Amino acid sequence: MSFMFSDLPWGIKFLQRITEKCCPRLYFNRELCYKTSIIFLTYISYMCYHLSRKPISVVKTVLHRNCSKLTPPSPNEPNNWCDWAPFDGSDATASQLLGELDSAFLFCYAVAMFISGFIAERVNIRYFLSLGMLFSGIFSYMFGIGKSYNIHDLWYYIIIQGLAGICQTTGWPGVVTVMSNWFGKSKRGLIFGLWNSHTSIGNILGSLIAAKYVENNWALSFIMPGLIIGIAGFIIFLFLVVNPTDVGFSKTESRTGTRRAYKPLDNQVSNTDSVSSSNSDVDDRDISIGEYEIQRRSVSERTRLLEDSAEVSHDQAIGFLGALKIPGVIEFSLCLFFSKLVSYTFLYWLPLFVNASTTIGAEYSADLSTLFDVGGIAGAIIAGVLSDKTEMPASTCVGMLFLAGPMIFVYQKFCVVSLGLNMVLLIIVGVLVNGPYALITTAVSAELGTHHSLEGNSKALATVTAIIDGTGSIGAAVGPLLAGFVSSYGWNNVFYVLIVADTFAMILLIRLVKYEIIQFKTRPRGLRIE
């Protein structure tokens, strides 16, 4: 039987028709194909979110400078090397003004994230992601054309950054929910660790694209990423399948919380009449759940974006306070506050620090800063593997945070010794800073969103993810703003602030570490944060 539900994306319907007409007898693993497409589409989606938010950190070196006090660095510098006047004030206030731009984006992102999680539980996530990506692209484009139209009003850019921050909140609750719908708890740390490299890859590509245009026409540093995320959003609309049940698979979990394989619903339904009374209770329950899921998930393209709460008779979306009561949510949320404070300070200010502390120009400073994200890719994978092997995510985070503080101090002291040493230290710092951040926002969030205390409620994941990432995003907003002011008194002070924040992040997980050690000694199997 072929499943052609009315809620399928247009692209999936087209591919199904093509395969049925051209190769009806060809066998292929449908489940594997869909899972592969989910990994690819969600990966590309969030990669584009980060790609479009990265240019501001690269363009800072040319976005605000007092041209009257500068001379061309070399005779070969292009004629338009300093055709952009400051926003307002003197060059001495540049770091504060640029910090305000960062904060406009990040504070709006942090506040809106809590709302996005609430909305994501109640809407069609495919529409949610597609529209979010489209509008993110529009606002990135609008920031870029500010140069083309010679707009020097700082408030124009602050408003655009704020609106972009709101639109970007559609990304994380959406992609994490879709991934968790399709993939179970087995090797979740490794899967999410590998998948989470989209953040670093997006940052790297965003840096490289922005760096290509930064010294000649920084407007294109924003316009090109805006175009890319807009196109990607349209692809998501055409092909993303949010739930396995939409294409004829049933998602079931055992009583121990271990997710089992997806089973085609057509086999279940066709065999319903032949199920004898001797079948196990689990098999009977699987069939009934499968039939129910078809009815519950059947949402047509014409269905309202927001569902009427009265129509949802099963798995009511969890509230904000209910999500906070899940054991571990508060601790990991506060830990992420300080972890993202450190990570996003590097993300937004590292190119400028490299440019200020070395003789490297703006373009090469941006290229060098991508090594922090290269380390982040490795850090996410290492943290995920360690978490899977030990089943102790809090301990994994604390171990990496314990090493991160001293390495930040070492980088600040010795990064100017040589370019090679700078590169090596930057990768190591990226591993240790981004590893805990990646683990908390992916595997830990997914685990807490399906915690056994929810008693099977499947509509809590986006809310829990949004609370954790939203709290972390407040830290991400505070970090760059704080760096903008502290850097006026010397870059050394910025690194001292980051070390203190890293220490707080580590301390906040001590209680969970103690519990994990006790659990490891008495019952080493399964992740149970209570």
Secondary structure, DSSP 8 states (H G I E B T S, - for coil): -----TTS-HHHHHHHHHHHHH-TT----HHHHHHHHHHHHHHHHHHHHHHHHSHHHHHHHHHS--GGG---SSTTS-TTTT----SSS-GGGHHHHHHHHHHHHHHHHHHHHHHHHHHHTTB-HHHHHHHHHHHHHHHHHHHHHHHHTT---HHHHHHHHHHHHHHHTTHHHHHHHHHHHH--STTHHHHHHHHTHHHHHHHHHHHHHHHHHHTT-THHHHHHHHHHHHHHHHHHHHH----GGGGTEE--B-TTS-B---EEHHHHHHTGGG--TTS-HHHHHHHHHHHHHHHHH---TTS-SB--GGG--SS----HHHHHTSTTHHHHHHHHHHHHHHHHHHHHHHHHHHHHHSS--HHHHHHHHHHHHHHHHHHHHHHHHHHHHHS-HHHHHHHHHHHHHHHHHHHHHHTTT-HHHHHHHHHHHHHHHHHHHHHIIIIIHHHHHT-GGGTT--S-HHHHHHHHHHHHHHHHHHHHHHHHHHGGG-HHHHHHHHHHHHHHHHHTTHHHHHHHHHHHHH--SS----
